[in-house]
Amino acid sequence: MRVNKELIRNWVKALRSGDYEQSSERLRSDDRFCCLGVLCDVSEIGEWDDDIYEINGIRDVCGLPLPLIEATGLQINCDHFPISKESLEKNDIKSRLSSPTLVDLNDVLNLDFNKIADIIECEFLQEDANTTTEEQ
């Protein structure tokens, strides 16, 4: 399966937009979102039932439903999006977590959406970043 770069780019754009107020521990809480909740919102694959995200009867409040993970095209084996130490180092993030995830960046390290967007680009759109750098 190929990475859905359009979806990932839309996610990054939404994180940087200022349109989403940040929260933690849940995809959405009232009108506030964690970084994964923003992905749910921009994907337009499922729908919100109050603070529960649902796709074809699969409901979740903390993690991503499998159909959304599959829609990203990312080869991951959990709903929290593991992040490489290299991506953290490139973005000057120091962490003692052995296997950091986007959930950790949002909920434990309390990084803002702009920094999380930088890391998502580094981790999942690295070829795009290299192309942009080479074109300049």
CORSULLIN-V944216 format. One record per run of one state. SS is the DSSP state (h for helix, s for strand, l for the rest). FROM is the first residue (numbers start at 0). LEN is the number of residues. If there is no record, write none. Layout:
# CORSULLIN-V944216
ss=SS from=FROM len=LEN
ss=SS from=FROM len=LEN
This chain:
# CORSULLIN-V944216
ss=l from=0 len=4
ss=h from=4 len=12
ss=l from=16 len=4
ss=s from=20 len=2
ss=l from=22 len=5
ss=s from=27 len=2
ss=l from=29 len=2
ss=s from=31 len=2
ss=l from=33 len=1
ss=h from=34 len=9
ss=l from=43 len=3
ss=s from=46 len=3
ss=l from=49 len=2
ss=s from=51 len=4
ss=l from=55 len=2
ss=s from=57 len=3
ss=l from=60 len=5
ss=h from=65 len=7
ss=l from=72 len=9
ss=s from=81 len=1
ss=l from=82 len=2
ss=h from=84 len=6
ss=l from=90 len=10
ss=s from=100 len=1
ss=h from=101 len=6
ss=l from=107 len=5
ss=h from=112 len=12
ss=l from=124 len=1
ss=h from=125 len=10
ss=l from=135 len=1
